[in-house]
Every structure is written in structure tokens, then in C-alpha cells.
Amino acid sequence: VKTGSAAKIADAIVAGVGLRFALAAVALATMIVTAVGVFVDIAVITVAPVALAVGKKADIPVPALLLAMVGGGKAGNVISPNPNTIAVAEAFKLDLTTVIAANIVPAVCALGVTILLSSWLARRGVVVGSCSRTEEVDDSTVGLRLTTTTNLFQAVLGPLVVVGLLSLRPLCGITIDPLIALP
């Protein structure tokens, strides 16, 4: 957030998909992060700064953003290599990739329902940018500098590295703990 990456990614999302599909982009992003094996709560924490920046640009209420992130995370959880998917594969003596492939249709349906519900909820509620701050924080006291020269490649590089590291488990069998990959 302090580096300007979340704002730059939000600008790119809004410019790329438009204000109309901003919630769909947030839900899809959370689904992708969860699908590579990240737990839903960690995926929501990871996507939240970008989602809040998108919400501010597109005037989307916080409850709609939260529903999009949680619903997208649960849709991604259906196709992720989690203990439930592994247990089903072992119980029915199926290949894990077969079970994951069979779950793509339910995951896409869950994503669709999430987008519909969060869009409906977006027409109600408090908008992110409408809340006034009671206390302003001086960035110089935090010790971080706000960067306005961050380009899209620099902004997306961090999340791409995290997804790449976490994708090593389902693709190559190399497990990297999310607590190491996320920071």
C-alpha cells in the first residue's frame, strides 16, 4: 500500500476491465490466489489492499468487496490442492489433477454466483471513499516513502513471484510455506 503498488494495480484493473467489472476482477484475483494453494483468509489479506483501492476508484461498498474476495476465495478453494481435494482423490483412487479438473465447473459457478451477489450488494452500503478519517498519519513517522513512479510491472512483480512460489507445490511437489512466500 505504501509503495503505491496497490493503487497502480487498481488503476490497471479499472482501466483494463472497466468500473462495471471491477468486482469480478477482485473475485477472480482472489480465486486465482486461493487456487494455487493459499488459504482463503491469507488470500483475502493479500488481495485486500488492491480491492480497497479498486473500491475507492469505482465507488464500491466495503461489504460488496469483502463478499467478492471471500466468495472468490471459496471458489478457488474448490479447485485448489487442499486436504479435502486430496482426501477425495485418495478415497476414490483418482489422480489429483482429475479431481481438480472435475471441480472447475463448480468453481466457475461459485465465482458467477459470487459476482452476482456482490454486484447486488454493491448497490447498497457505505462506499469506501465516503468515510472520513479521524486521524491523519504522517508517512515520514512510519519510515516509508510513498512512491509515485511505480510502474505496472513493478507493482505486479511481487504478487506474481508469490503466486509462482506457491504454484511450485501443485506443479512440482516443492512446498514453500505461505508465511515465507507472502512477505
C-alpha positions as CSV (number, residue, x, y, z in Angstrom):
1,V,0.0,0.0,0.0
2,K,2.7,2.5,1.0
3,T,4.7,1.9,-2.2
4,G,1.9,2.7,-4.5
5,S,1.7,-0.8,-5.9
6,A,-1.9,-1.4,-4.8
7,A,-3.0,1.9,-6.4
8,K,-1.1,1.1,-9.6
9,I,-2.7,-2.4,-9.8
10,A,-6.1,-0.9,-9.1
11,D,-5.6,1.6,-11.9
12,A,-4.7,-1.2,-14.3
13,I,-7.7,-3.3,-13.2
14,V,-10.2,-0.4,-13.6
15,A,-8.6,0.6,-16.9
16,G,-8.5,-3.0,-18.2
17,V,-11.9,-4.3,-17.2
18,G,-13.7,-1.0,-16.5
19,L,-15.7,0.0,-13.5
20,R,-18.6,-2.4,-14.4
21,F,-16.4,-5.5,-14.0
22,A,-14.2,-4.3,-11.1
23,L,-15.9,-6.7,-8.6
24,A,-15.5,-9.6,-11.0
25,A,-11.8,-8.8,-11.3
26,V,-11.4,-8.7,-7.4
27,A,-13.3,-12.0,-7.1
28,L,-11.2,-13.6,-9.9
29,A,-7.9,-12.4,-8.4
30,T,-8.8,-13.9,-5.0
31,M,-9.9,-17.2,-6.7
32,I,-6.5,-17.4,-8.5
33,V,-4.5,-16.8,-5.3
34,T,-6.5,-19.5,-3.5
35,A,-6.4,-21.9,-6.4
36,V,-2.6,-22.2,-6.1
37,G,-2.9,-23.5,-2.5
38,V,-3.1,-20.4,-0.3
39,F,-5.7,-20.5,2.4
40,V,-8.8,-18.2,1.9
41,D,-8.0,-15.9,4.8
42,I,-4.5,-15.3,3.6
43,A,-5.7,-14.7,0.0
44,V,-8.2,-12.1,1.3
45,I,-5.5,-10.4,3.3
46,T,-3.3,-10.4,0.2
47,V,-5.9,-9.1,-2.2
48,A,-7.5,-6.6,0.3
49,P,-5.2,-3.6,-0.4
50,V,-5.8,-3.8,-4.1
51,A,-9.6,-4.4,-3.6
52,L,-9.9,-1.3,-1.3
53,A,-8.1,0.8,-3.9
54,V,-10.4,-0.6,-6.7
55,G,-13.4,0.1,-4.4
56,K,-12.3,3.7,-3.9
57,K,-11.9,4.3,-7.6
58,A,-15.1,2.5,-8.6
59,D,-17.2,3.6,-5.5
60,I,-17.9,0.1,-4.4
61,P,-19.1,-0.5,-0.9
62,V,-16.8,-2.4,1.5
63,P,-19.3,-5.3,2.1
64,A,-19.5,-5.9,-1.6
65,L,-15.7,-6.0,-1.9
66,L,-15.5,-8.4,1.1
67,L,-18.1,-10.7,-0.4
68,A,-16.3,-10.7,-3.7
69,M,-13.0,-11.6,-2.0
70,V,-14.4,-14.3,0.2
71,G,-16.6,-15.8,-2.5
72,G,-13.7,-15.8,-5.0
73,G,-11.5,-17.4,-2.3
74,K,-14.0,-20.1,-1.7
75,A,-14.4,-20.7,-5.5
76,G,-10.6,-21.1,-5.7
77,N,-10.6,-23.4,-2.7
78,V,-12.8,-25.9,-4.7
79,I,-10.0,-26.3,-7.3
80,S,-7.0,-26.0,-5.0
81,P,-4.9,-28.9,-3.9
82,N,-6.2,-28.7,-0.3
83,P,-6.7,-31.6,2.1
84,N,-10.3,-32.1,1.0
85,T,-9.4,-32.5,-2.6
86,I,-6.5,-34.8,-1.7
87,A,-8.8,-36.9,0.5
88,V,-11.4,-37.3,-2.3
89,A,-8.7,-38.3,-4.8
90,E,-7.3,-40.9,-2.4
91,A,-10.7,-42.2,-1.3
92,F,-11.9,-42.8,-4.9
93,K,-8.4,-43.8,-6.1
94,L,-8.3,-40.9,-8.7
95,D,-5.5,-38.7,-9.8
96,L,-5.4,-35.4,-8.0
97,T,-5.4,-33.4,-11.3
98,T,-8.6,-35.3,-12.4
99,V,-10.4,-34.3,-9.2
100,I,-9.2,-30.7,-9.6
101,A,-10.3,-30.6,-13.3
102,A,-13.7,-32.0,-12.3
103,N,-14.1,-29.2,-9.8
104,I,-13.5,-26.4,-12.4
105,V,-17.2,-26.2,-13.4
106,P,-18.5,-25.9,-9.7
107,A,-15.7,-23.3,-9.1
108,V,-16.8,-21.2,-12.1
109,C,-20.4,-21.5,-11.0
110,A,-19.4,-20.4,-7.5
111,L,-17.5,-17.4,-9.0
112,G,-20.5,-16.4,-11.0
113,V,-22.8,-16.5,-8.0
114,T,-20.3,-14.5,-6.0
115,I,-20.1,-11.9,-8.7
116,L,-23.9,-11.7,-8.9
117,L,-24.4,-11.4,-5.2
118,S,-21.5,-8.9,-4.7
119,S,-22.9,-6.8,-7.6
120,W,-26.3,-6.8,-6.0
121,L,-24.7,-5.8,-2.6
122,A,-22.7,-3.1,-4.3
123,R,-25.9,-1.2,-5.0
124,R,-26.3,-0.8,-1.2
125,G,-24.0,0.0,1.7
126,V,-21.3,2.5,2.6
127,V,-18.8,3.4,-0.1
128,V,-15.1,3.0,0.7
129,G,-14.2,6.6,0.0
130,S,-17.1,8.2,1.9
131,C,-15.8,7.5,5.4
132,S,-13.8,10.4,6.8
133,R,-10.6,9.7,8.6
134,T,-10.5,10.9,12.2
135,E,-6.7,10.9,12.3
136,E,-4.2,11.6,9.6
137,V,-0.9,9.6,9.7
138,D,2.3,11.3,8.7
139,D,4.2,8.9,6.4
140,S,7.6,10.3,7.5
141,T,7.0,8.9,11.0
142,V,6.4,5.5,9.6
143,G,9.7,5.5,7.9
144,L,8.3,4.6,4.4
145,R,8.3,6.8,1.4
146,L,5.3,6.9,-0.9
147,T,6.4,6.2,-4.4
148,T,4.5,7.7,-7.3
149,T,6.9,6.4,-10.0
150,T,5.9,2.7,-9.6
151,N,5.0,1.3,-13.0
152,L,2.6,-1.6,-13.5
153,F,5.4,-4.2,-14.0
154,Q,6.9,-3.2,-10.6
155,A,3.5,-3.3,-8.9
156,V,2.6,-6.7,-10.3
157,L,6.0,-8.3,-9.8
158,G,5.6,-9.0,-6.1
159,P,2.2,-10.8,-6.4
160,L,3.5,-12.8,-9.5
161,V,6.5,-14.0,-7.5
162,V,4.3,-15.1,-4.6
163,V,1.9,-17.0,-7.0
164,G,4.9,-18.5,-8.7
165,L,6.4,-19.7,-5.5
166,L,3.1,-21.1,-4.2
167,S,2.4,-22.8,-7.6
168,L,5.5,-24.9,-7.1
169,R,3.7,-27.2,-4.7
170,P,0.9,-28.4,-7.0
171,L,3.1,-28.3,-10.1
172,C,6.4,-29.7,-9.0
173,G,5.8,-31.0,-5.4
174,I,8.0,-28.3,-3.9
175,T,6.4,-26.9,-0.8
176,I,7.1,-23.3,0.2
177,D,5.3,-22.1,3.2
178,P,3.0,-19.1,2.6
179,L,4.4,-17.4,5.6
180,I,7.8,-17.4,3.7
181,A,6.4,-16.6,0.2
182,L,3.9,-13.8,1.1
183,P,6.3,-11.3,2.8
